[in-house]
Structures are given as C-alpha cells and as structure tokens.
Amino acid sequence: MYRIPPKGSKERERLIAEHKACTESMYGVAGFSSLLCATQGDVTEVSGGMHGDIELNRVLLRMRAQEAKGKLVSICTKIDEEWRIARLSGVRGVPPKFVDDRVFTEENEVQHAIFLMRLDEMSETDGQPEDFNEGWKRRSDNWTVT
C-alpha cells in the first residue's frame, strides 16, 4: 500500500509543487482538475498531474475516498469573484461551516489551499489495511471510514 509522504520530506514537497504547477496551468479553465496544461488555460493538450504522477494520483484518490463528514470544500460566496473554504457537516440539510476568514479571488487558489490543508490532516498511514472497515456490513456507504 502507498503511504502518504511525511511532512518536510522531499517527496511531499514534490507533490505540492506538482499540484501547484497543475493549479497554475488551469487558470482560465472553467472548473478544476489536477492536470498540467501545455498552454495555460488550454486543455486541448494536457499531461502530467494526476495522469503522469502516480504518487499524486494516489494521494488524490485517498482524499476523494474519505467520507463526506469533515471534508473541506470550496464555497463560491460571490459568483466568479470570491471563494472560501468550508467543512462539510456530514448531515444532510446542515450547511457547511467556514474554516477561516480567508477569501480567495481565484477558484484555483482555493483548490490548492484545500489540497494543502487536507494533506496536512492526513496521517502517513492513511489508506493502509489497518484503516479498512467493512462498512457495508454496518450499513455504511463508505468502507474507508473506521
């Protein structure tokens, strides 16, 4: 199983740099994906990112597999102008709560900030066999949660 690179390691810094490069290359593209555009804002020719970096792909898959409760999300507070980071409650009908007072003017910036925050929240052993839980037997949708 793949382990999350520890804080301060060269591998972790490389993952962060790769994600940042993808973020910057996606400026001008509606939405967000962790891919590296050959020309900034033009997705007709993409490479790298989660398709070319297996470690980044694995980390992103682990992040996506986490349960909704407590997950960080971007909230658009002014259409195409401002975004903030919030945390999901995990309860249907209960709105997310903002985690801080930062306001982002680019959607890509908030996505990278969420990546950094989630990476810091993950343990090095996240996704290891000891984390496996047969949730379907407990009538839980998400088997990745203990």
ABEGO torsion letter per residue (X at the ends): XBBBBBBGBAAAAAAAAAAAAAAAAABGBBEBBBBBBABBGBAABBBEEAAABAAAAAAAAAAAABBABGBBBBBBABBGABBBBBBBAGBBGBBBBBABABBBABAAAAAAAAAAAAAAABBAABGBAAABBBAAAAGBABAABX
